Amino acid sequence: MRAARAVVRGLTHRRGANFSLGFRLLPPAKRRAVYAAYAACRVPDDIVDEVEADADKADIAARLDGWAAEIEATYLGNPATPITRALAEVLREFPIPRQALLGLVEGCRMDLKKSRYQTFAELERYCELVAVTISDISLAIFGLIREEGRALGRHLAMALQLTNICRDVREDVQRGRVYLPAEEMAAFGVAAERLAVGEVDSSAYRQLMAFQCRRARAHFAAANPLPSCLARDCRAAVRVMGGVYRRILDRVAADPVAAFHRRVELPAWERVWAVAYGACGGAFV
């Protein structure tokens, strides 16, 4: 089991550097659980994203099916990989919902079927599957002490996912996907064809992204009471995770054109500040 724990810990620190700033503040048992859950969530995302552009979709779908079957087997007590062995261990203590892990797989499957979203309502359904499911998983580990925390967790999950969408426009376009709602792009006069060739240095694109960032920031603001609904030993970790992402959003909003051409990362000093601010009880917004 020590080897399985090392696998999920290493994957989390390597692939989830922004999240792991907060994870490190959790008590040991919850930290182990979060590492296992993060790794289990990372697998279907990588199955879809970490492939060649001309990869066979039927093969990718089959791999997703295989991972869903592995999750089912894990809940029956028969894990077969280091990641699911680590997950099986923490399931003895934390009631991580099986359906949330399977819902995430279905969200990743949407990326095989859909590359554009006409309205925000359509995009919101995608976010429910790939982000709000992760909130449900996280709350099962953190410990919910007030039921209204579920709705607040949804707001934070939406804020994080919309921040990713705002930050990763270029990366997503390179994968053939546009998560900015088509009707909103049309309203601001931004054509998907221009995104594809990197022509974003325009007032129209800046206004579009300002609108997207405001929506994400509103979800951060709505999520502010969340830590008070959680067990005391995880409140600082949640504040740090939300605060780190909100600062990433701020950098995208400050210069969306630069953010398109170069992935936004927080400098070391700002990461340290975000940790200190969150640990001292600072709000997301």
CYANA upper distance limits for C-alpha pairs under 8 A (distance plus 0.5 A):
  1 MET  CA      5 ARG  CA      6.73
  1 MET  CA     85 ARG  CA      7.84
  1 MET  CA     86 ALA  CA      7.44
  2 ARG  CA      6 ALA  CA      6.77
  3 ALA  CA      7 VAL  CA      6.82
  3 ALA  CA     82 PRO  CA      7.98
  4 ALA  CA      8 VAL  CA      7.03
  4 ALA  CA     82 PRO  CA      5.07
  4 ALA  CA     83 ILE  CA      6.74
  4 ALA  CA     85 ARG  CA      6.91
  4 ALA  CA     86 ALA  CA      5.87
  5 ARG  CA      9 ARG  CA      6.57
  5 ARG  CA     32 ARG  CA      7.72
  5 ARG  CA     36 ALA  CA      7.94
  5 ARG  CA     82 PRO  CA      8.36
  5 ARG  CA     83 ILE  CA      8.47
  5 ARG  CA     86 ALA  CA      6.22
  6 ALA  CA     10 GLY  CA      6.43
  7 VAL  CA     11 LEU  CA      6.64
  7 VAL  CA     82 PRO  CA      7.29
  7 VAL  CA     83 ILE  CA      7.46
  8 VAL  CA     12 THR  CA      6.55
  8 VAL  CA     35 TYR  CA      6.02
  8 VAL  CA     36 ALA  CA      5.96
  8 VAL  CA     38 TYR  CA      8.28
  8 VAL  CA     39 ALA  CA      6.03
  8 VAL  CA     82 PRO  CA      8.34
  8 VAL  CA     83 ILE  CA      6.57
  8 VAL  CA     86 ALA  CA      7.78
  9 ARG  CA     13 HIS  CA      6.80
  9 ARG  CA     32 ARG  CA      8.11
  9 ARG  CA     35 TYR  CA      5.95
  9 ARG  CA     36 ALA  CA      7.98
 10 GLY  CA     14 ARG  CA      6.52
 11 LEU  CA     15 ARG  CA      6.31
 11 LEU  CA     16 GLY  CA      8.10
 11 LEU  CA     39 ALA  CA      7.03
 12 THR  CA     16 GLY  CA      5.49
 12 THR  CA     17 ALA  CA      7.56
 12 THR  CA     20 SER  CA      7.25
 12 THR  CA     35 TYR  CA      6.52
 12 THR  CA     38 TYR  CA      7.05
 12 THR  CA     39 ALA  CA      6.86
 13 HIS  CA     17 ALA  CA      5.73
 13 HIS  CA     20 SER  CA      6.40
 16 GLY  CA     20 SER  CA      6.45
 17 ALA  CA     21 LEU  CA      7.14
 18 ASN  CA     22 GLY  CA      8.22
 18 ASN  CA    241 MET  CA      7.54
 18 ASN  CA    244 VAL  CA      7.25
 18 ASN  CA    245 TYR  CA      8.08
 19 PHE  CA     23 PHE  CA      6.84
 19 PHE  CA    241 MET  CA      6.03
 20 SER  CA     24 ARG  CA      6.49
 20 SER  CA    241 MET  CA      8.48
 21 LEU  CA     25 LEU  CA      8.06
 21 LEU  CA    237 ALA  CA      8.33
 21 LEU  CA    240 VAL  CA      7.59
 21 LEU  CA    241 MET  CA      7.42
 21 LEU  CA    275 VAL  CA      7.54
 22 GLY  CA     26 LEU  CA      7.91
 22 GLY  CA    236 ALA  CA      7.91
 22 GLY  CA    237 ALA  CA      4.67
 22 GLY  CA    238 VAL  CA      6.93
 22 GLY  CA    239 ARG  CA      8.20
 22 GLY  CA    240 VAL  CA      5.65
 22 GLY  CA    241 MET  CA      5.62
 22 GLY  CA    275 VAL  CA      7.83
 23 PHE  CA     31 ARG  CA      6.54
 23 PHE  CA     34 VAL  CA      7.75
 23 PHE  CA    237 ALA  CA      6.39
 23 PHE  CA    241 MET  CA      8.47
 24 ARG  CA     31 ARG  CA      7.33
 24 ARG  CA    237 ALA  CA      7.99
 25 LEU  CA     31 ARG  CA      8.45
 25 LEU  CA    234 CYS  CA      7.93
 25 LEU  CA    236 ALA  CA      7.46
 25 LEU  CA    237 ALA  CA      5.85
 26 LEU  CA     30 LYS  CA      6.53
 26 LEU  CA     31 ARG  CA      5.76
 26 LEU  CA    233 ASP  CA      7.16
 26 LEU  CA    234 CYS  CA      6.11
 26 LEU  CA    237 ALA  CA      6.70
 27 PRO  CA     31 ARG  CA      6.43
 27 PRO  CA    233 ASP  CA      7.36
 27 PRO  CA    234 CYS  CA      8.17
 28 PRO  CA     32 ARG  CA      6.63
 29 ALA  CA     33 ALA  CA      6.80
 30 LYS  CA     34 VAL  CA      6.57
 30 LYS  CA    141 ILE  CA      6.73
 30 LYS  CA    142 PHE  CA      7.44
 31 ARG  CA     35 TYR  CA      6.69
 32 ARG  CA     36 ALA  CA      6.81
 32 ARG  CA     90 VAL  CA      8.00
 33 ALA  CA     37 ALA  CA      6.62
 33 ALA  CA     87 LEU  CA      7.70
 33 ALA  CA     90 VAL  CA      5.91
 33 ALA  CA     94 PHE  CA      8.18
 33 ALA  CA    141 ILE  CA      7.32
 34 VAL  CA     38 TYR  CA      6.36
 34 VAL  CA    138 SER  CA      7.74
 34 VAL  CA    141 ILE  CA      7.59
 35 TYR  CA     39 ALA  CA      6.67
 36 ALA  CA     40 ALA  CA      6.71
 36 ALA  CA     83 ILE  CA      6.95
 36 ALA  CA     84 THR  CA      8.15
 36 ALA  CA     86 ALA  CA      6.07
 36 ALA  CA     87 LEU  CA      5.56
 36 ALA  CA     90 VAL  CA      8.11
 37 ALA  CA     41 CYS  CA      6.69
 37 ALA  CA     87 LEU  CA      6.92
 37 ALA  CA    137 ILE  CA      7.94
 38 TYR  CA     42 ARG  CA      6.56
 39 ALA  CA     43 VAL  CA      6.97
 39 ALA  CA     83 ILE  CA      6.94
 40 ALA  CA     44 PRO  CA      8.29
 40 ALA  CA     83 ILE  CA      6.80
 40 ALA  CA     84 THR  CA      7.43
 40 ALA  CA     87 LEU  CA      7.89
 40 ALA  CA    101 LEU  CA      8.35
 41 CYS  CA     45 ASP  CA      7.47
 41 CYS  CA    101 LEU  CA      7.47
 41 CYS  CA    104 LEU  CA      7.74
 41 CYS  CA    134 ILE  CA      8.25
 42 ARG  CA     46 ASP  CA      6.60
 43 VAL  CA     47 ILE  CA      6.68
 43 VAL  CA     67 TRP  CA      8.41
 44 PRO  CA     48 VAL  CA      7.00
 44 PRO  CA     64 LEU  CA      6.75
 44 PRO  CA     67 TRP  CA      7.58
 44 PRO  CA    104 LEU  CA      8.20
 44 PRO  CA    105 VAL  CA      6.34
 44 PRO  CA    108 CYS  CA      6.95
 45 ASP  CA     49 ASP  CA      6.58
 45 ASP  CA    105 VAL  CA      8.38
 45 ASP  CA    108 CYS  CA      6.52
 46 ASP  CA     50 GLU  CA      5.45
 46 ASP  CA     51 VAL  CA      8.36
 47 ILE  CA     51 VAL  CA      7.54
 47 ILE  CA     60 ILE  CA      7.11
 47 ILE  CA     63 ARG  CA      7.54
 47 ILE  CA     64 LEU  CA      7.48
 48 VAL  CA     60 ILE  CA      7.05
 48 VAL  CA    108 CYS  CA      7.10
 48 VAL  CA    109 ARG  CA      8.14
 48 VAL  CA    111 ASP  CA      7.79
 48 VAL  CA    112 LEU  CA      8.06
 49 ASP  CA    175 ARG  CA      8.33
 51 VAL  CA     55 ALA  CA      6.84
 53 ALA  CA    175 ARG  CA      7.27
 55 ALA  CA     59 ASP  CA      8.29
 55 ALA  CA     60 ILE  CA      8.14
 56 ASP  CA     60 ILE  CA      6.99
 57 LYS  CA     61 ALA  CA      6.53
 57 LYS  CA    112 LEU  CA      7.06
 58 ALA  CA     62 ALA  CA      6.64
 59 ASP  CA     63 ARG  CA      6.80
 60 ILE  CA     64 LEU  CA      6.84
 61 ALA  CA     65 ASP  CA      6.71
 61 ALA  CA    109 ARG  CA      7.44
 61 ALA  CA    112 LEU  CA      8.23
 62 ALA  CA     66 GLY  CA      6.68
 63 ARG  CA     67 TRP  CA      6.78
 64 LEU  CA     68 ALA  CA      6.70
 64 LEU  CA    105 VAL  CA      7.16
 64 LEU  CA    109 ARG  CA      7.86
 65 ASP  CA     69 ALA  CA      6.69
 66 GLY  CA     70 GLU  CA      6.70
 67 TRP  CA     71 ILE  CA      6.77
 68 ALA  CA     72 GLU  CA      6.84
 68 ALA  CA    102 LEU  CA      6.63
 68 ALA  CA    105 VAL  CA      7.31
 69 ALA  CA     73 ALA  CA      6.64
 70 GLU  CA     74 THR  CA      6.58
 70 GLU  CA     79 PRO  CA      7.27
 70 GLU  CA     80 ALA  CA      7.78
 70 GLU  CA     84 THR  CA      8.15
 71 ILE  CA     75 TYR  CA      6.94
 71 ILE  CA     79 PRO  CA      8.26
 71 ILE  CA     84 THR  CA      7.78
 71 ILE  CA     98 ARG  CA      8.07
 71 ILE  CA    101 LEU  CA      8.04
 71 ILE  CA    102 LEU  CA      7.97
 72 GLU  CA     76 LEU  CA      7.00
 72 GLU  CA     98 ARG  CA      8.19
 73 ALA  CA     77 GLY  CA      6.87
 73 ALA  CA     78 ASN  CA      5.63
 73 ALA  CA     79 PRO  CA      6.48
 74 THR  CA     78 ASN  CA      5.44
 74 THR  CA     79 PRO  CA      4.87
 74 THR  CA     80 ALA  CA      8.26
 74 THR  CA     84 THR  CA      6.83
 74 THR  CA     85 ARG  CA      8.08
 74 THR  CA     87 LEU  CA      8.29
 74 THR  CA     88 ALA  CA      6.53
 75 TYR  CA     79 PRO  CA      8.48
 75 TYR  CA     88 ALA  CA      7.60
 75 TYR  CA     98 ARG  CA      7.81
 77 GLY  CA     88 ALA  CA      7.47
 79 PRO  CA     84 THR  CA      5.79
 79 PRO  CA     85 ARG  CA      5.77
 79 PRO  CA     88 ALA  CA      7.33
 80 ALA  CA     84 THR  CA      7.14
 80 ALA  CA     85 ARG  CA      7.27
 81 THR  CA     85 ARG  CA      6.49
 82 PRO  CA     86 ALA  CA      6.73
 83 ILE  CA     87 LEU  CA      6.74
 84 THR  CA     88 ALA  CA      6.39
 85 ARG  CA     89 GLU  CA      6.84
 86 ALA  CA     90 VAL  CA      7.21
 87 LEU  CA     91 LEU  CA      6.76
 88 ALA  CA     92 ARG  CA      7.53
 89 GLU  CA     93 GLU  CA      8.44
 90 VAL  CA     94 PHE  CA      6.51
 91 LEU  CA     95 PRO  CA      6.58
 91 LEU  CA     96 ILE  CA      7.00
 94 PHE  CA    140 ALA  CA      6.76
 94 PHE  CA    141 ILE  CA      6.21
 95 PRO  CA    140 ALA  CA      6.20
 95 PRO  CA    141 ILE  CA      7.88
 96 ILE  CA    100 ALA  CA      8.45
 96 ILE  CA    136 ASP  CA      8.30
 96 ILE  CA    137 ILE  CA      5.83
 96 ILE  CA    138 SER  CA      8.36
 96 ILE  CA    140 ALA  CA      5.84
 96 ILE  CA    141 ILE  CA      7.49
 97 PRO  CA    101 LEU  CA      7.50
 97 PRO  CA    136 ASP  CA      7.87
 97 PRO  CA    137 ILE  CA      6.84
 97 PRO  CA    140 ALA  CA      8.09
 98 ARG  CA    102 LEU  CA      6.87
 99 GLN  CA    103 GLY  CA      6.31
100 ALA  CA    104 LEU  CA      6.74
100 ALA  CA    133 THR  CA      5.31
100 ALA  CA    134 ILE  CA      7.47
100 ALA  CA    136 ASP  CA      7.14
100 ALA  CA    137 ILE  CA      7.03
101 LEU  CA    105 VAL  CA      7.17
101 LEU  CA    133 THR  CA      7.50
101 LEU  CA    134 ILE  CA      8.25
101 LEU  CA    137 ILE  CA      8.13
102 LEU  CA    106 GLU  CA      7.02
103 GLY  CA    107 GLY  CA      6.74
103 GLY  CA    129 LEU  CA      6.10
103 GLY  CA    130 VAL  CA      8.00
103 GLY  CA    133 THR  CA      7.10
104 LEU  CA    108 CYS  CA      6.79
104 LEU  CA    129 LEU  CA      5.78
104 LEU  CA    130 VAL  CA      5.47
104 LEU  CA    131 ALA  CA      8.18
104 LEU  CA    133 THR  CA      6.72
104 LEU  CA    134 ILE  CA      8.12
105 VAL  CA    109 ARG  CA      6.69
105 VAL  CA    130 VAL  CA      8.40
106 GLU  CA    110 MET  CA      6.94
106 GLU  CA    129 LEU  CA      7.44
107 GLY  CA    111 ASP  CA      7.79
107 GLY  CA    126 TYR  CA      6.59
107 GLY  CA    127 CYS  CA      8.40
107 GLY  CA    129 LEU  CA      5.22
107 GLY  CA    130 VAL  CA      5.60
108 CYS  CA    112 LEU  CA      8.04
108 CYS  CA    130 VAL  CA      7.31
109 ARG  CA    113 LYS  CA      7.51
110 MET  CA    114 LYS  CA      6.27
110 MET  CA    126 TYR  CA      8.01
111 ASP  CA    115 SER  CA      6.85
115 SER  CA    176 GLY  CA      7.11
115 SER  CA    177 ARG  CA      4.97
115 SER  CA    178 VAL  CA      6.62
115 SER  CA    179 TYR  CA      8.03
116 ARG  CA    177 ARG  CA      6.75
116 ARG  CA    178 VAL  CA      5.84
116 ARG  CA    179 TYR  CA      6.66
116 ARG  CA    180 LEU  CA      8.39
116 ARG  CA    181 PRO  CA      7.88
116 ARG  CA    182 ALA  CA      7.72
117 TYR  CA    122 GLU  CA      6.41
117 TYR  CA    123 LEU  CA      6.30
117 TYR  CA    178 VAL  CA      7.92
117 TYR  CA    179 TYR  CA      6.73
117 TYR  CA    180 LEU  CA      7.58
117 TYR  CA    181 PRO  CA      5.64
117 TYR  CA    182 ALA  CA      6.60
118 GLN  CA    122 GLU  CA      7.25
118 GLN  CA    123 LEU  CA      8.46
118 GLN  CA    181 PRO  CA      5.71
118 GLN  CA    182 ALA  CA      5.14
118 GLN  CA    183 GLU  CA      6.31
119 THR  CA    123 LEU  CA      7.08
119 THR  CA    181 PRO  CA      5.48
119 THR  CA    182 ALA  CA      6.86
119 THR  CA    183 GLU  CA      6.44
119 THR  CA    184 GLU  CA      7.95
120 PHE  CA    124 GLU  CA      6.39
120 PHE  CA    181 PRO  CA      6.04
121 ALA  CA    125 ARG  CA      7.05
122 GLU  CA    126 TYR  CA      7.29
123 LEU  CA    127 CYS  CA      6.79
123 LEU  CA    179 TYR  CA      7.56
123 LEU  CA    181 PRO  CA      7.52
124 GLU  CA    128 GLU  CA      6.67
125 ARG  CA    129 LEU  CA      7.13
126 TYR  CA    130 VAL  CA      6.83
127 CYS  CA    131 ALA  CA      5.77
127 CYS  CA    132 VAL  CA      7.11
127 CYS  CA    158 MET  CA      7.16
127 CYS  CA    161 GLN  CA      7.27
128 GLU  CA    132 VAL  CA      5.20
128 GLU  CA    133 THR  CA      7.00
128 GLU  CA    158 MET  CA      8.34
129 LEU  CA    133 THR  CA      6.21
130 VAL  CA    134 ILE  CA      7.54
131 ALA  CA    135 SER  CA      7.12
131 ALA  CA    157 ALA  CA      5.91
131 ALA  CA    158 MET  CA      7.13
131 ALA  CA    160 LEU  CA      8.40
131 ALA  CA    161 GLN  CA      6.71
132 VAL  CA    136 ASP  CA      6.93
132 VAL  CA    153 GLY  CA      8.16
132 VAL  CA    154 ARG  CA      5.98
132 VAL  CA    157 ALA  CA      5.86
132 VAL  CA    158 MET  CA      7.40
133 THR  CA    137 ILE  CA      6.87
134 ILE  CA    138 SER  CA      6.54
134 ILE  CA    157 ALA  CA      7.94
135 SER  CA    139 LEU  CA      6.53
135 SER  CA    153 GLY  CA      6.29
135 SER  CA    154 ARG  CA      6.95
135 SER  CA    156 LEU  CA      8.47
135 SER  CA    157 ALA  CA      6.45
136 ASP  CA    140 ALA  CA      6.91
136 ASP  CA    150 ARG  CA      8.09
136 ASP  CA    153 GLY  CA      8.26
137 ILE  CA    141 ILE  CA      7.35
138 SER  CA    142 PHE  CA      6.56
139 LEU  CA    143 GLY  CA      6.25
139 LEU  CA    144 LEU  CA      6.58
139 LEU  CA    150 ARG  CA      8.25
139 LEU  CA    153 GLY  CA      8.21
139 LEU  CA    230 LEU  CA      8.39
140 ALA  CA    144 LEU  CA      7.69
142 PHE  CA    230 LEU  CA      7.03
142 PHE  CA    231 ALA  CA      6.90
142 PHE  CA    234 CYS  CA      6.43
143 GLY  CA    230 LEU  CA      6.08
143 GLY  CA    231 ALA  CA      5.70
144 LEU  CA    149 GLY  CA      7.23
144 LEU  CA    229 CYS  CA      6.55
144 LEU  CA    230 LEU  CA      5.19
144 LEU  CA    231 ALA  CA      6.79
145 ILE  CA    149 GLY  CA      8.39
145 ILE  CA    229 CYS  CA      5.92
145 ILE  CA    230 LEU  CA      5.91
145 ILE  CA    231 ALA  CA      6.79
146 ARG  CA    229 CYS  CA      5.37
146 ARG  CA    230 LEU  CA      7.61
147 GLU  CA    229 CYS  CA      8.00
148 GLU  CA    152 LEU  CA      7.09
148 GLU  CA    229 CYS  CA      7.75
149 GLY  CA    153 GLY  CA      6.32
149 GLY  CA    226 LEU  CA      6.12
149 GLY  CA    229 CYS  CA      5.72
149 GLY  CA    230 LEU  CA      7.78
150 ARG  CA    154 ARG  CA      6.84
151 ALA  CA    155 HIS  CA      7.07
152 LEU  CA    156 LEU  CA      6.96
152 LEU  CA    222 ALA  CA      7.47
152 LEU  CA    223 ALA  CA      5.39
152 LEU  CA    224 ASN  CA      8.33
152 LEU  CA    225 PRO  CA      7.68
152 LEU  CA    226 LEU  CA      5.93
153 GLY  CA    157 ALA  CA      6.61
153 GLY  CA    223 ALA  CA      7.22
153 GLY  CA    226 LEU  CA      7.00
154 ARG  CA    158 MET  CA      6.62
154 ARG  CA    223 ALA  CA      8.50
155 HIS  CA    159 ALA  CA      6.63
155 HIS  CA    219 HIS  CA      5.56
155 HIS  CA    220 PHE  CA      7.21
155 HIS  CA    222 ALA  CA      6.84
155 HIS  CA    223 ALA  CA      5.78
156 LEU  CA    160 LEU  CA      6.70
156 LEU  CA    219 HIS  CA      6.80
156 LEU  CA    220 PHE  CA      6.33
156 LEU  CA    222 ALA  CA      8.40
156 LEU  CA    223 ALA  CA      5.80
156 LEU  CA    242 GLY  CA      7.72
157 ALA  CA    161 GLN  CA      6.68
158 MET  CA    162 LEU  CA      6.44
158 MET  CA    216 ALA  CA      7.77
158 MET  CA    219 HIS  CA      7.07
159 ALA  CA    163 THR  CA      6.55
159 ALA  CA    216 ALA  CA      5.31
159 ALA  CA    217 ARG  CA      7.23
159 ALA  CA    218 ALA  CA      8.35
159 ALA  CA    219 HIS  CA      5.58
159 ALA  CA    220 PHE  CA      6.00
160 LEU  CA    164 ASN  CA      6.82
160 LEU  CA    216 ALA  CA      8.20
160 LEU  CA    242 GLY  CA      7.95
160 LEU  CA    245 TYR  CA      6.98
160 LEU  CA    246 ARG  CA      8.48
161 GLN  CA    165 ILE  CA      6.80
162 LEU  CA    166 CYS  CA      6.66
162 LEU  CA    212 GLN  CA      8.29
162 LEU  CA    213 CYS  CA      8.36
162 LEU  CA    216 ALA  CA      6.08
163 THR  CA    167 ARG  CA      6.55
163 THR  CA    213 CYS  CA      7.81
163 THR  CA    216 ALA  CA      6.81
163 THR  CA    245 TYR  CA      7.53
163 THR  CA    246 ARG  CA      8.17
163 THR  CA    248 ILE  CA      8.01
163 THR  CA    249 LEU  CA      6.13
164 ASN  CA    168 ASP  CA      6.32
165 ILE  CA    169 VAL  CA      6.65
165 ILE  CA    179 TYR  CA      7.07
165 ILE  CA    180 LEU  CA      8.07
166 CYS  CA    209 MET  CA      7.59
166 CYS  CA    212 GLN  CA      7.46
166 CYS  CA    213 CYS  CA      7.42
166 CYS  CA    249 LEU  CA      8.02
166 CYS  CA    252 VAL  CA      7.56
167 ARG  CA    248 ILE  CA      8.37
167 ARG  CA    249 LEU  CA      7.81
167 ARG  CA    252 VAL  CA      6.74
167 ARG  CA    259 ALA  CA      6.92
167 ARG  CA    260 PHE  CA      7.65
167 ARG  CA    263 ARG  CA      7.23
167 ARG  CA    264 VAL  CA      7.12
168 ASP  CA    172 ASP  CA      6.51
168 ASP  CA    260 PHE  CA      7.69
168 ASP  CA    263 ARG  CA      7.49
169 VAL  CA    173 VAL  CA      6.66
169 VAL  CA    178 VAL  CA      7.66
169 VAL  CA    179 TYR  CA      8.22
169 VAL  CA    260 PHE  CA      6.71
170 ARG  CA    174 GLN  CA      6.72
170 ARG  CA    195 LEU  CA      8.00
170 ARG  CA    198 GLY  CA      8.19
170 ARG  CA    260 PHE  CA      6.00
170 ARG  CA    261 HIS  CA      7.44
171 GLU  CA    175 ARG  CA      7.06
172 ASP  CA    176 GLY  CA      6.94
172 ASP  CA    177 ARG  CA      5.65
172 ASP  CA    178 VAL  CA      6.73
172 ASP  CA    179 TYR  CA      8.23
173 VAL  CA    177 ARG  CA      5.47
173 VAL  CA    178 VAL  CA      6.27
173 VAL  CA    195 LEU  CA      7.62
173 VAL  CA    196 ALA  CA      6.60
174 GLN  CA    196 ALA  CA      7.90
178 VAL  CA    192 ALA  CA      8.10
180 LEU  CA    184 GLU  CA      7.89
180 LEU  CA    185 MET  CA      7.40
181 PRO  CA    185 MET  CA      6.84
182 ALA  CA    186 ALA  CA      6.65
183 GLU  CA    187 ALA  CA      6.66
184 GLU  CA    188 PHE  CA      6.89
184 GLU  CA    208 LEU  CA      7.99
185 MET  CA    189 GLY  CA      6.55
185 MET  CA    190 VAL  CA      5.51
185 MET  CA    191 ALA  CA      7.20
185 MET  CA    192 ALA  CA      8.49
185 MET  CA    208 LEU  CA      7.23
186 ALA  CA    190 VAL  CA      6.33
186 ALA  CA    191 ALA  CA      7.37
188 PHE  CA    204 ALA  CA      6.12
188 PHE  CA    205 TYR  CA      7.89
188 PHE  CA    207 GLN  CA      7.53
188 PHE  CA    208 LEU  CA      6.33
189 GLY  CA    204 ALA  CA      6.48
189 GLY  CA    205 TYR  CA      8.41
190 VAL  CA    194 ARG  CA      7.79
190 VAL  CA    204 ALA  CA      6.73
190 VAL  CA    205 TYR  CA      6.64
190 VAL  CA    208 LEU  CA      8.23
191 ALA  CA    195 LEU  CA      7.37
192 ALA  CA    196 ALA  CA      6.85
193 GLU  CA    197 VAL  CA      7.26
194 ARG  CA    198 GLY  CA      6.66
194 ARG  CA    199 GLU  CA      5.54
194 ARG  CA    200 VAL  CA      7.40
195 LEU  CA    199 GLU  CA      6.33
195 LEU  CA    200 VAL  CA      6.90
198 GLY  CA    261 HIS  CA      8.37
200 VAL  CA    205 TYR  CA      6.29
200 VAL  CA    206 ARG  CA      8.50
200 VAL  CA    257 VAL  CA      6.67
200 VAL  CA    260 PHE  CA      8.35
201 ASP  CA    205 TYR  CA      7.52
201 ASP  CA    206 ARG  CA      8.30
201 ASP  CA    257 VAL  CA      6.40
202 SER  CA    206 ARG  CA      6.91
203 SER  CA    207 GLN  CA      6.53
204 ALA  CA    208 LEU  CA      6.66
205 TYR  CA    209 MET  CA      6.64
205 TYR  CA    256 PRO  CA      8.50
205 TYR  CA    257 VAL  CA      8.39
206 ARG  CA    210 ALA  CA      6.56
206 ARG  CA    255 ASP  CA      8.44
206 ARG  CA    256 PRO  CA      6.69
206 ARG  CA    257 VAL  CA      7.63
207 GLN  CA    211 PHE  CA      6.76
208 LEU  CA    212 GLN  CA      6.92
209 MET  CA    213 CYS  CA      6.50
209 MET  CA    253 ALA  CA      7.48
209 MET  CA    256 PRO  CA      7.06
210 ALA  CA    214 ARG  CA      6.63
210 ALA  CA    253 ALA  CA      6.46
211 PHE  CA    215 ARG  CA      6.96
212 GLN  CA    216 ALA  CA      7.00
213 CYS  CA    217 ARG  CA      6.57
213 CYS  CA    249 LEU  CA      7.27
213 CYS  CA    252 VAL  CA      8.37
213 CYS  CA    253 ALA  CA      6.60
214 ARG  CA    218 ALA  CA      6.64
215 ARG  CA    219 HIS  CA      7.15
216 ALA  CA    220 PHE  CA      7.02
217 ARG  CA    221 ALA  CA      6.74
217 ARG  CA    246 ARG  CA      7.85
217 ARG  CA    249 LEU  CA      8.32
217 ARG  CA    285 VAL  CA      7.94
218 ALA  CA    222 ALA  CA      6.67
219 HIS  CA    223 ALA  CA      6.65
220 PHE  CA    224 ASN  CA      7.01
220 PHE  CA    242 GLY  CA      8.11
220 PHE  CA    246 ARG  CA      7.82
220 PHE  CA    284 PHE  CA      6.46
220 PHE  CA    285 VAL  CA      6.79
221 ALA  CA    284 PHE  CA      7.10
221 ALA  CA    285 VAL  CA      5.97
223 ALA  CA    284 PHE  CA      8.15
224 ASN  CA    283 ALA  CA      6.40
224 ASN  CA    284 PHE  CA      6.36
224 ASN  CA    285 VAL  CA      7.79
225 PRO  CA    229 CYS  CA      7.67
226 LEU  CA    230 LEU  CA      7.45
227 PRO  CA    231 ALA  CA      8.47
227 PRO  CA    232 ARG  CA      8.50
227 PRO  CA    234 CYS  CA      8.39
227 PRO  CA    235 ARG  CA      5.39
227 PRO  CA    236 ALA  CA      8.26
227 PRO  CA    238 VAL  CA      7.15
227 PRO  CA    239 ARG  CA      7.45
228 SER  CA    232 ARG  CA      8.24
228 SER  CA    235 ARG  CA      7.71
230 LEU  CA    234 CYS  CA      7.51
230 LEU  CA    235 ARG  CA      6.95
231 ALA  CA    235 ARG  CA      7.29
234 CYS  CA    238 VAL  CA      6.93
235 ARG  CA    239 ARG  CA      6.75
236 ALA  CA    240 VAL  CA      6.64
236 ALA  CA    278 GLY  CA      6.29
236 ALA  CA    279 ALA  CA      5.19
236 ALA  CA    280 CYS  CA      7.90
236 ALA  CA    281 GLY  CA      7.18
237 ALA  CA    241 MET  CA      6.74
237 ALA  CA    278 GLY  CA      7.98
237 ALA  CA    279 ALA  CA      7.72
238 VAL  CA    242 GLY  CA      6.66
238 VAL  CA    278 GLY  CA      8.48
239 ARG  CA    243 GLY  CA      6.37
239 ARG  CA    278 GLY  CA      5.26
239 ARG  CA    279 ALA  CA      7.54
239 ARG  CA    281 GLY  CA      7.52
239 ARG  CA    282 GLY  CA      7.42
239 ARG  CA    283 ALA  CA      7.32
239 ARG  CA    284 PHE  CA      7.09
240 VAL  CA    244 VAL  CA      6.50
240 VAL  CA    274 ALA  CA      6.71
240 VAL  CA    275 VAL  CA      5.83
240 VAL  CA    277 TYR  CA      7.95
240 VAL  CA    278 GLY  CA      4.95
240 VAL  CA    279 ALA  CA      7.13
241 MET  CA    245 TYR  CA      7.00
242 GLY  CA    246 ARG  CA      6.62
242 GLY  CA    284 PHE  CA      6.27
243 GLY  CA    247 ARG  CA      6.76
243 GLY  CA    274 ALA  CA      6.54
243 GLY  CA    278 GLY  CA      7.04
243 GLY  CA    283 ALA  CA      7.88
243 GLY  CA    284 PHE  CA      5.47
243 GLY  CA    285 VAL  CA      8.19
244 VAL  CA    248 ILE  CA      6.96
244 VAL  CA    271 ARG  CA      7.42
244 VAL  CA    274 ALA  CA      6.26
244 VAL  CA    275 VAL  CA      8.25
245 TYR  CA    249 LEU  CA      6.72
246 ARG  CA    250 ASP  CA      6.74
246 ARG  CA    284 PHE  CA      7.13
246 ARG  CA    285 VAL  CA      7.81
247 ARG  CA    251 ARG  CA      6.89
247 ARG  CA    266 LEU  CA      8.25
248 ILE  CA    252 VAL  CA      6.92
248 ILE  CA    264 VAL  CA      7.15
248 ILE  CA    265 GLU  CA      7.42
248 ILE  CA    266 LEU  CA      7.18
249 LEU  CA    253 ALA  CA      6.63
250 ASP  CA    254 ALA  CA      6.58
251 ARG  CA    255 ASP  CA      7.07
251 ARG  CA    256 PRO  CA      8.46
251 ARG  CA    259 ALA  CA      8.26
251 ARG  CA    264 VAL  CA      7.58
252 VAL  CA    256 PRO  CA      5.48
252 VAL  CA    258 ALA  CA      8.45
252 VAL  CA    259 ALA  CA      6.02
252 VAL  CA    264 VAL  CA      7.46
255 ASP  CA    259 ALA  CA      6.77
256 PRO  CA    260 PHE  CA      6.60
257 VAL  CA    261 HIS  CA      7.17
258 ALA  CA    262 ARG  CA      6.54
259 ALA  CA    263 ARG  CA      6.20
259 ALA  CA    264 VAL  CA      6.27
266 LEU  CA    270 GLU  CA      6.53
266 LEU  CA    271 ARG  CA      6.64
267 PRO  CA    271 ARG  CA      6.91
268 ALA  CA    272 VAL  CA      6.78
269 TRP  CA    273 TRP  CA      6.71
270 GLU  CA    274 ALA  CA      6.50
271 ARG  CA    275 VAL  CA      6.77
272 VAL  CA    276 ALA  CA      6.75
273 TRP  CA    277 TYR  CA      6.44
274 ALA  CA    278 GLY  CA      6.50
275 VAL  CA    279 ALA  CA      6.43
276 ALA  CA    280 CYS  CA      6.66
277 TYR  CA    281 GLY  CA      7.08
277 TYR  CA    282 GLY  CA      5.71
278 GLY  CA    282 GLY  CA      5.31
278 GLY  CA    283 ALA  CA      7.67
